[in-house]
Structure formats: C-alpha cells, structure tokens
Amino acid sequence: MEFDPPWKLALEWKLDEAIALCFPAVHRLVDWRHRWEDLQTELQKLAPEHSEGRHTVDKLFKVRLRTGEARLLHVHLEIQAQPDKGFALRMWVYHYRLYDRYGAEALSLAILADADAEWRPRAYHHEFAGCVQHFEFPVFKVLDCGDPEGIFERTGNRFALVVAAQQAALRTRGDAAARGRERLRLVKYLYRKGLEKEEVVRLFRLMAWLTRLPKDLELKFSRELAQYERAEKPMTIETLLSPIELIARQEGRQEGWQKGRVEADQQLVLRQLRRGVGELTPTLLAQVQALPVELIEQLGEDLLSFSARADLETWLASHALAGAATS
C-alpha cells in the first residue's frame, strides 16, 4: 500500500478537520480562521536520524492559538502504519528538538494507522542512575474510530472519509478483490453526499491511493464505476473507462481488442492526468500520446504522486532521457 503521499496530502488539505476528528482538545485551542503554515522544510532539519519510509509520515505545522495573543503553536504530527519498537523514542527526539527550537509552544501528536490492535505506544520512559526522562503524547488509533462514515454524516468532517479508506485498506489486506469492492462502496457513498466537485475529486484520489489495486482490478473498478455513473448519473468525475475499450471487447477480435486496450489505457491515463494536474497543453498531450505501451503503463502507476503539471513535465523529461540512453 502506498502510504506516505495520500496522508501528507490529506493533512495539508484538511488539517483542521484532521485535528478535530483525532485530537478535539487540541482543536479547541487553535484559531482556525487563520490558515496553517506547513513547515516541512524546517521539520527535515530537526528529524531524527532515520529515513522516512512508506509506513511513516512526519509533518510540522504552525497554527495560531485562540488566546488572542500573537502566540503560535507548532504541531508535529507523526503517522505510523506499522508497529515500530523505536516509535516512542522517535516521538521524544522530535519533541525535544522542537522544544529547543520553538520553546514551550511545541506539541507532538501521533496517529497510529496500523493493523495491530494491541500496539499502542503513548509514552517514552528512560531511567539511568537517578536521571529520569518521561514523555507522554496524545495518540489517535485509526482502528478505534467507530463508524467514520457516520461521523461524516453527523459533522461533515471530510477527514473521517480518509480514515474510512484507511480502515478499508486494513480490513482487506491480502484480498485485492475485496479491497476493490470496498473502494467502490466508498466511492458510491461519496458520490451521493452532494459535495463540491473539487472535494469529490480530492477525496476520490485519496481513497484510490489508500486502496491501491493490481492493474487488472483497477481496470475492473473503472468499468464498474463507469456503469454506476451511467445508471445512477451522480455528480460525476469524468468516466474512467474509455468507450473504445468496450467497443473492442464487444467485437471480440483479438487484434481490435489489443488495439483498443492500448488506446483505452492511454485514455484512462489522460483522464486521470486531467483530474490530477488540470488540462494538458498541446505539447504535453502530444508527448503522452506518443509514449510506447510500456511507458503508458508506467505513467499510469506513477501519476497518483503528481500534484502539479510540473510533476508530469519532469516525469516525461526523465523518461525521454532514459529512452535516449537505452537507444
């Protein structure tokens, strides 16, 4: 499961709702009329000596307190997707470095997004020769969040749907078909809620990211979603399935099917690109359409990490260079 990018994007987008859901006491301290500031560059300078991997997300934000004073709170959020015996120590190291840098207005919070119901680190404790260090930190366990969709119904908190997607991913570990069904259920639910189109698109991308599927099941999901869109006509993101793939399969001719499959993959990638980075310039469109089959497939796997058109331009440039080197 690709863990890091979707959680980072979700926090950057809806930090206020993430804190409201996971740490309501902290939420009450903050004046959310002021936009938070992402201090990722600062966090990298303070990070413990470990490499942030695909099961860990570290974020640092600066927010304004409700006190009316010009006081700021530096909120460090750590999201962990698998048990780690060094986790509590890492939280402590982050915290004392934040305290050293910013003073008392430093807060460390942990979201545990793993599948182990018994793993619940809440404190770091160390004693030696009469010297005692004890640090406790607030924790939110994703598994403990009962009925996140019901929470969304009652409160409108969009971050609850991100938690719902993470829970679906945990429930379906090792069963890709079940994961596809869970994603389709969540997306149908999302369509029916009457959200703004931009919010539907963002939540769709986050859900898809947290519930990644093998390629054949991704295509199956696309077909089933397209059928649902045609039958129910909800507020729609662009249909994921290209009609040319349906035509080729209905004709049943192997040559036509293969051609249709290639063109369908290309159309699917183009639709996902437009959804993620906006309309493509004629130059970028021509470059994508000129990609060979294997690179179209690679682009389809990589595009979920794109957040701006520049990401696509960088990807195309790097693969053009790689192709030139190979040839």
Summary of the structure (lengths in Angstrom):
residues: 327
radius of gyration: 22.4
end to end distance: 33.5
largest distance: 80.1
contacts: 946
relative contact order: 0.08
helix: 58%
strand: 13%
